[in-house]
Amino acid sequence: MAHVSLKKGIGKKFRSAEGLYNMKKVVFIEPLTFMNNSGHIIYPLKRKFQLNHSNMVVVCDNLDLEPGECRIKMGGSSAGHNGLGSILQYLGTPDFLRIYIGIGRPPYRSDVIPYVLGIPSEQEQALLEKGIERAAEAILLLLDHSPQKVMNEFNRRNGKKKDQ
């Protein structure tokens, strides 16, 4: 897989990289806002990249999945994820594709914020890196196949890996 170099434009609140994959334009975006304000970049992205809910995929963490586990889902609520909540607010619809990378839950529920912002153990880091690789694989599959097909195959396959 090729390396992608994200670049920040002057005055922009995001970094981006553009390229072609199988003759399809692909744009990667990394918000530079606080996570809770991720949606603030939606309007400039709509103008610059013709972004809309049907051509975007949001990759984010998920406390309810084990570290490194990966799931693809179309639509839904923010489920308490403040970054997704911000994107929902600015996009105006919940109907966009999400790829969740599991980070697991902290041992004590009251420790969620320090856990999410903390440094994972070496074992968790290795699992998270595998989850990121699976998310990248899912993005490439989505460029060549329908979201429904990728969700069915990818989610089932990753579920089997967990069970084995």
VENWOKA-V818349 format. One record per residue. RES is the residue in one small letter. SS is DSSP state (H for helix, E for strand, L for the rest). PSI is psi in whole degrees, -180 to 180 (999 if undefined). Layout:
RES:SS:PSI
RES:SS:PSI
This chain:
m:L:140
a:L:153
h:L:140
v:L:127
s:L:115
l:L:137
k:E:145
k:E:128
g:L:158
i:L:127
g:L:5
k:L:151
k:L:27
f:E:160
r:E:149
s:E:160
a:E:138
e:E:149
g:E:-175
l:E:141
y:E:119
n:L:44
m:L:21
k:E:136
k:E:133
v:E:136
v:E:129
f:E:136
i:E:136
e:E:114
p:E:145
l:L:10
t:L:171
f:L:148
m:H:-41
n:H:-14
n:H:22
s:H:-32
g:H:-18
h:H:-21
i:H:-2
i:H:-48
y:H:-49
p:H:-33
l:H:-36
k:H:-44
r:H:-51
k:H:-41
f:H:9
q:L:39
l:L:137
n:L:171
h:H:-26
s:H:-10
n:H:22
m:L:153
v:E:126
v:E:128
v:E:126
c:E:169
d:E:163
n:E:119
l:L:-25
d:L:-1
l:L:147
e:L:152
p:L:127
g:L:-16
e:L:145
c:E:136
r:E:148
i:E:137
k:E:142
m:E:125
g:L:-175
g:L:-177
s:L:-177
s:L:-17
a:L:35
g:L:-1
h:L:112
n:H:-33
g:H:-46
l:H:-39
g:H:-41
s:H:-42
i:H:-44
l:H:-44
q:H:-47
y:H:-29
l:H:-32
g:L:6
t:L:148
p:L:-1
d:L:69
f:L:159
l:E:139
r:E:142
i:E:118
y:E:134
i:E:121
g:E:141
i:L:-3
g:L:176
r:L:151
p:L:161
p:L:-33
y:L:129
r:H:-33
s:H:-11
d:H:25
v:H:-50
i:H:-50
p:H:-33
y:H:-49
v:H:-40
l:H:-8
g:L:179
i:L:125
p:L:157
s:L:166
e:H:-42
q:H:-46
e:H:-38
q:H:-42
a:H:-42
l:H:-41
l:H:-40
e:H:-39
k:H:-39
g:H:-39
i:H:-41
e:H:-41
r:H:-37
a:H:-41
a:H:-41
e:H:-42
a:H:-41
i:H:-44
l:H:-40
l:H:-37
l:H:-22
l:H:-23
d:H:-12
h:L:162
s:L:150
p:H:-40
q:H:-44
k:H:-45
v:H:-43
m:H:-47
n:H:-50
e:H:-47
f:H:-48
n:H:-39
r:H:-46
r:H:-42
n:H:-31
g:H:-39
k:H:-39
k:H:-39
k:H:-39
d:H:-24
q:L:999
